Amino acid sequence: MHELSITRNIVAIVAEAARGRTVRRVTLQIGKLSGVMPGAVAFCFDIVAEGTALHGARLEIEEIDGRARCSACGGEVALPRLGMPCACGSHRLTPIAGEELNIRAMEIEEAA
């Protein structure tokens, strides 16, 4: 399960950016073509965040749909999963969305 190590890295990055302040919310963008399972990241988050500045933080995950550009016809197509052909029949597709794994936002408690 590589989601555990991904979640550890996310928590470490956010904790470092928070500089000791309490993190209330983290928003991630996870593309449907990224190979990362949002449910597994959500499952790991509370466990990994325990004892850090993210302990008790709410995790929000935005899933990004896959999209690709076809090299044969130039069209842009929805790509629910890798390996799908374009409507023209071509498999020469270049993904343009859906491979993301971004920390989009974090809400940090202001220092007293």
Backbone torsions as a table, in degrees:
resi	resn	phi	psi	omega
1	MET	NA	97.5	-179.9
2	HIS	-74.7	-12.5	177.5
3	GLU	-62.2	-30.5	178.1
4	LEU	-63.3	-46.8	179.3
5	SER	-69.6	-34.3	176.0
6	ILE	-63.5	-44.4	179.9
7	THR	-65.1	-39.4	176.0
8	ARG	-59.6	-42.6	179.2
9	ASN	-65.8	-41.2	178.5
10	ILE	-61.2	-47.3	179.9
11	VAL	-61.6	-41.8	180.0
12	ALA	-64.3	-42.9	-179.7
13	ILE	-64.0	-46.3	-178.6
14	VAL	-67.8	-42.0	179.2
15	ALA	-61.1	-41.3	178.6
16	GLU	-63.9	-43.1	179.5
17	ALA	-66.9	-29.9	-179.1
18	ALA	-74.6	-19.6	177.8
19	ARG	49.8	49.9	175.2
20	GLY	87.7	-11.1	178.0
21	ARG	-79.4	157.0	-178.8
22	THR	-76.6	132.0	178.0
23	VAL	-95.7	127.5	-178.8
24	ARG	-96.4	-33.2	-175.9
25	ARG	-151.1	143.3	175.0
26	VAL	-129.4	131.2	177.3
27	THR	-114.0	124.3	178.5
28	LEU	-111.4	149.5	168.3
29	GLN	-110.9	124.2	179.1
30	ILE	-126.7	118.3	179.5
31	GLY	-75.2	144.8	-179.1
32	LYS	-69.3	-12.8	177.9
33	LEU	-103.6	4.8	-173.9
34	SER	-76.0	-18.2	-176.2
35	GLY	83.4	3.7	179.5
36	VAL	-102.3	129.6	-179.0
37	MET	-90.1	111.6	-178.4
38	PRO	-55.3	-39.3	179.8
39	GLY	-62.9	-36.8	179.3
40	ALA	-70.8	-37.8	176.8
41	VAL	-64.3	-44.3	179.4
42	ALA	-61.7	-40.6	179.1
43	PHE	-62.1	-42.5	-176.8
44	CYS	-76.9	-24.9	-169.6
45	PHE	-56.6	-53.6	-177.1
46	ASP	-61.6	-37.5	-179.9
47	ILE	-66.9	-46.4	-177.9
48	VAL	-70.2	-34.6	-177.1
49	ALA	-75.0	-17.7	-178.1
50	GLU	-57.5	131.9	179.0
51	GLY	81.1	6.7	178.8
52	THR	-116.9	179.2	176.1
53	ALA	-64.8	-12.5	-179.5
54	LEU	-95.2	0.4	-178.6
55	HIS	-56.6	123.4	-179.6
56	GLY	85.4	-1.2	-179.9
57	ALA	-69.3	149.2	176.6
58	ARG	-89.0	133.7	177.8
59	LEU	-103.4	126.6	174.4
60	GLU	-116.2	133.2	-179.1
61	ILE	-121.3	123.8	174.1
62	GLU	-102.2	121.4	178.2
63	GLU	-91.5	131.8	-178.9
64	ILE	-102.1	123.8	179.1
65	ASP	-67.4	150.1	176.8
66	GLY	-78.5	137.5	175.3
67	ARG	-140.1	150.1	-179.6
68	ALA	-144.9	159.5	174.3
69	ARG	-108.9	133.6	-179.0
70	CYS	-86.7	127.5	178.3
71	SER	-72.7	-23.9	-177.9
72	ALA	-79.4	-50.3	-175.7
73	CYS	-107.7	-10.1	179.4
74	GLY	80.9	-0.3	-178.4
75	GLY	-76.4	158.7	175.0
76	GLU	-104.0	130.5	-174.4
77	VAL	-129.9	151.5	171.6
78	ALA	-69.2	140.8	-177.9
79	LEU	-130.9	87.7	-177.1
80	PRO	-64.7	-26.6	175.4
81	ARG	-157.9	156.3	179.2
82	LEU	-63.3	147.9	178.0
83	GLY	95.1	-6.5	179.2
84	MET	-77.3	143.2	177.6
85	PRO	-85.6	162.4	171.1
86	CYS	-71.4	163.8	176.4
87	ALA	-60.5	-25.5	178.9
88	CYS	-78.7	-7.7	178.5
89	GLY	101.1	-11.8	-177.9
90	SER	-75.8	145.6	174.2
91	HIS	-104.5	6.0	-179.9
92	ARG	-85.0	76.7	-176.7
93	LEU	-113.7	138.9	176.4
94	THR	-111.8	114.3	179.4
95	PRO	-60.3	136.4	176.9
96	ILE	-121.0	-9.6	176.3
97	ALA	-158.2	151.6	176.0
98	GLY	109.5	-5.3	178.7
99	GLU	-101.8	6.8	-175.1
100	GLU	-68.8	150.9	165.7
101	LEU	-149.1	92.2	-172.9
102	ASN	-124.8	144.9	165.9
103	ILE	-86.9	106.0	-174.1
104	ARG	-81.3	-40.2	-177.1
105	ALA	-158.8	159.5	172.0
106	MET	-145.9	143.4	178.9
107	GLU	-108.2	121.4	-176.1
108	ILE	-115.6	138.1	177.5
109	GLU	-70.9	133.5	178.3
110	GLU	-67.7	143.6	178.8
111	ALA	-68.5	141.0	-178.5
112	ALA	-78.1	NA	NA
